[in-house]
Amino acid sequence: MTSDPPTFEKAKAVKRAHEQSLLAKPNVVGVGIGFRVQKKRHTNVIAIIVMVSHKLPANQLKPAELIPTEIDGIPVDVQETGELQAQI
């Protein structure tokens, strides 16, 4: 039995439910929905995108600081963006 691929609507609901806890983690500067990137190539997989100012190896993070690879069946993609600033 295979599971259905995540839909945009499900990803949106999961993002909404977990956004604040993700934003509370160190280095997280944003949370969105988009297509997962693997090996520098865009895929057609809908994912929750967690934007971080800089990526750190997992062994440099406390267990509570780790970002899960999946939340409620939706893949999570951590992308390094640097610091974000509003453009006026």
trRosetta pair geometry for C-beta under 8 A, 3 or more apart (Angstrom, degrees):
i j d omega theta_ij theta_ji phi_ij phi_ji
3 73 7.1 -128 162 -151 151 119
4 7 7.7 -1 130 -36 117 93
5 45 7.0 -127 -156 -126 116 71
5 46 7.2 111 154 24 100 98
6 10 5.4 -128 -161 79 82 122
6 11 5.4 85 153 -58 124 97
6 45 7.6 65 38 -173 104 74
6 46 4.8 -126 92 75 104 108
6 47 7.6 107 60 -80 146 42
6 73 6.5 156 -86 128 103 90
6 74 4.9 92 -119 -113 155 76
6 75 7.1 -143 2 10 142 79
7 10 4.7 93 56 9 83 100
7 11 6.9 -148 93 -5 42 88
7 46 7.0 27 -179 47 10 160
8 11 5.6 -58 -148 39 31 113
8 12 6.2 35 153 -25 66 106
8 33 6.8 103 -148 150 76 144
8 46 5.9 -132 -80 -133 59 152
9 12 5.6 -51 -148 32 30 114
9 13 6.6 29 154 -17 63 104
10 13 5.8 -55 -151 36 34 110
10 14 6.3 30 153 -16 67 107
10 73 7.5 -41 154 88 135 114
10 74 6.5 -176 123 -73 98 115
11 14 5.8 -57 -145 40 31 109
11 15 6.1 35 154 -23 65 107
11 33 4.9 114 132 -134 123 125
11 46 5.1 -117 -42 147 151 117
11 47 7.2 168 -132 -171 133 4
11 48 6.2 -173 -163 -63 94 75
11 74 5.0 136 -108 -136 74 139
12 15 5.7 -51 -145 35 28 113
12 16 6.4 30 155 -20 62 107
12 33 6.1 -47 -79 -46 65 159
13 16 5.7 -54 -148 35 30 113
13 17 6.4 26 154 -18 64 109
14 17 5.7 -58 -148 38 31 110
14 18 6.2 -6 165 10 67 115
14 48 6.4 -104 104 -60 111 130
14 71 5.6 145 174 108 122 105
14 72 4.7 -161 -119 62 120 128
14 73 7.8 -141 -82 58 150 75
14 74 4.7 173 66 10 163 144
15 18 6.6 -83 -142 52 23 86
15 19 5.6 47 164 -63 68 99
15 31 6.2 164 -158 144 99 113
15 32 7.4 7 -143 -167 147 15
15 33 5.7 -93 -45 -60 153 101
15 48 5.2 170 -87 -119 91 109
15 74 7.9 -86 -46 108 75 162
16 19 6.1 -23 -130 -11 21 118
17 72 7.5 45 70 -13 139 154
18 21 5.5 -63 -164 47 66 108
18 22 5.7 65 140 -25 88 107
18 31 8.0 -153 101 -167 81 157
18 48 7.6 3 73 -150 124 165
18 71 5.5 -56 -8 176 172 155
18 72 7.8 -166 -30 0 133 117
19 22 5.8 -64 -150 39 29 109
19 23 6.1 24 158 -18 68 110
19 31 4.8 -175 -134 76 83 149
20 23 5.7 -55 -142 39 31 110
20 24 6.5 37 155 -27 62 105
21 24 5.7 -50 -151 27 33 117
21 25 7.6 45 150 -32 58 93
22 25 6.0 -45 -167 10 40 114
22 28 5.8 -167 152 -164 74 161
22 31 5.1 92 93 -83 137 137
22 48 7.9 -142 -77 151 166 131
22 50 5.7 -122 -175 -116 129 117
22 67 6.9 57 -137 -126 93 103
23 28 5.5 -148 -126 111 35 124
23 30 7.8 17 -105 -108 96 18
23 31 6.2 -94 -60 -15 89 118
24 28 7.6 14 47 53 24 133
25 28 4.7 71 70 -11 89 127
25 65 5.6 126 -155 -149 98 61
25 67 6.4 155 104 -74 171 89
26 61 7.7 -168 57 -128 120 100
26 65 5.5 -12 27 -141 105 120
27 52 4.4 30 137 -161 104 100
27 53 4.9 -122 -155 35 76 90
27 54 6.1 -95 -146 50 127 61
27 56 7.1 175 -21 -7 166 110
28 31 7.2 15 178 -55 118 90
28 50 6.0 -52 -128 -177 108 101
28 51 7.1 101 -159 77 62 54
28 52 5.6 -47 -94 -98 47 75
28 67 7.5 130 -81 -81 119 126
29 51 5.2 -68 67 109 85 100
29 52 6.5 125 9 -133 88 22
29 53 5.3 98 -33 -56 126 80
29 81 6.4 -123 64 67 128 119
29 83 6.5 180 -107 -135 155 43
29 84 4.9 149 152 9 128 108
30 49 8.0 -2 111 110 93 94
30 50 7.8 163 90 -160 53 40
30 51 3.9 8 60 47 94 126
30 81 7.0 -13 35 38 118 157
30 84 6.0 47 -33 -8 124 158
31 48 6.7 -9 -169 179 96 99
31 49 7.1 154 -160 83 44 59
31 50 5.7 -10 -108 -108 78 64
31 51 7.1 -142 -68 17 32 83
32 48 7.6 157 85 -163 34 56
32 49 4.6 -16 68 60 84 109
32 51 7.0 37 9 -22 102 111
33 46 6.8 5 -178 -172 99 95
33 47 7.4 171 -152 87 59 38
33 48 6.2 -41 -99 -108 67 51
33 49 6.5 169 -104 9 10 91
34 46 7.7 -173 112 -144 17 59
34 47 6.6 -27 73 62 59 80
34 49 4.6 15 30 -32 107 135
34 77 7.6 -85 73 56 94 133
35 42 5.3 54 107 -169 127 97
35 43 5.9 -167 170 71 100 58
35 44 6.4 -44 -140 -123 123 22
35 45 6.4 110 -158 62 71 49
35 46 6.6 -53 -99 -95 57 41
35 47 6.8 74 -164 20 19 94
36 42 7.9 135 86 -155 42 52
36 43 4.9 -16 76 49 89 117
36 45 4.3 -17 23 79 120 108
36 46 7.6 42 -18 99 88 5
36 47 4.0 85 -66 -15 90 142
36 75 5.6 -14 -75 108 139 137
36 77 4.5 174 -127 -63 74 137
37 40 6.7 5 171 -128 109 18
37 41 6.7 160 -158 74 71 29
37 42 5.6 -39 -101 -94 79 52
37 43 7.0 180 -99 4 25 84
37 77 6.1 113 30 -173 71 142
37 79 6.7 73 35 -94 128 114
38 41 6.2 -30 71 60 64 83
38 43 5.8 32 13 -34 104 124
45 75 5.9 16 149 35 124 147
46 74 7.4 -59 112 -148 90 97
46 75 7.8 139 93 43 47 98
47 74 6.6 141 -137 165 46 85
47 75 4.3 -56 -112 89 102 94
47 76 6.2 150 -176 -109 102 15
47 77 4.4 71 122 -8 149 107
48 71 6.3 -13 21 38 149 120
48 74 5.5 77 -19 126 101 122
48 75 7.3 -174 24 95 72 46
48 76 4.9 -26 68 -110 99 73
48 77 7.3 168 80 24 46 70
49 77 5.3 -26 -109 71 65 98
49 79 5.8 -12 -166 9 100 122
50 67 5.3 -156 80 -157 165 152
50 76 6.0 19 -8 -176 115 104
50 77 7.1 174 24 83 73 44
50 78 5.0 -29 73 -105 102 67
50 79 7.2 152 75 22 48 69
51 79 5.6 -31 -106 73 64 90
51 80 7.8 102 -160 -137 62 11
51 81 4.4 0 -166 -1 109 135
51 84 7.1 51 127 -40 141 129
52 55 5.9 106 82 -76 135 58
52 67 8.0 -129 -58 -24 127 148
52 78 5.9 11 -6 -172 121 99
52 79 7.3 162 22 79 76 38
52 80 5.7 -43 73 -104 88 57
52 81 6.9 138 59 21 35 81
53 80 7.5 -2 123 -152 18 75
53 81 7.1 -57 -103 67 33 73
53 82 5.9 22 -154 -166 62 23
53 83 5.2 23 -126 -71 110 62
54 80 5.8 34 -129 -140 36 114
54 82 7.3 41 -64 -99 75 47
55 78 6.6 115 -107 131 105 119
55 80 4.7 -81 -23 -68 97 117
56 60 4.6 -104 167 77 116 125
56 61 5.8 128 95 -50 123 99
57 60 5.1 89 65 2 80 104
57 61 7.8 -161 97 -5 46 90
58 61 5.8 -67 -155 36 41 109
58 66 6.3 35 -141 -111 93 111
61 65 4.2 -133 -172 89 104 118
61 66 5.5 133 112 -69 135 68
62 65 4.7 89 54 3 77 108
62 66 7.8 -126 93 -22 44 79
63 66 6.0 -38 -159 3 38 116
67 76 6.2 -144 150 138 102 141
67 78 5.4 124 74 -77 147 123
68 71 5.6 114 80 -65 130 81
68 76 5.7 98 92 21 70 149
69 75 7.0 -33 158 -150 70 70
69 76 5.7 -165 -168 51 22 97
70 73 6.7 4 174 -120 113 9
70 74 6.5 158 -159 75 71 37
70 75 5.5 -42 -101 -106 82 42
70 76 6.0 -157 -80 1 24 90
71 74 5.6 -24 68 59 73 92
71 76 5.8 68 -6 -53 96 118
81 84 6.3 11 121 -60 128 97
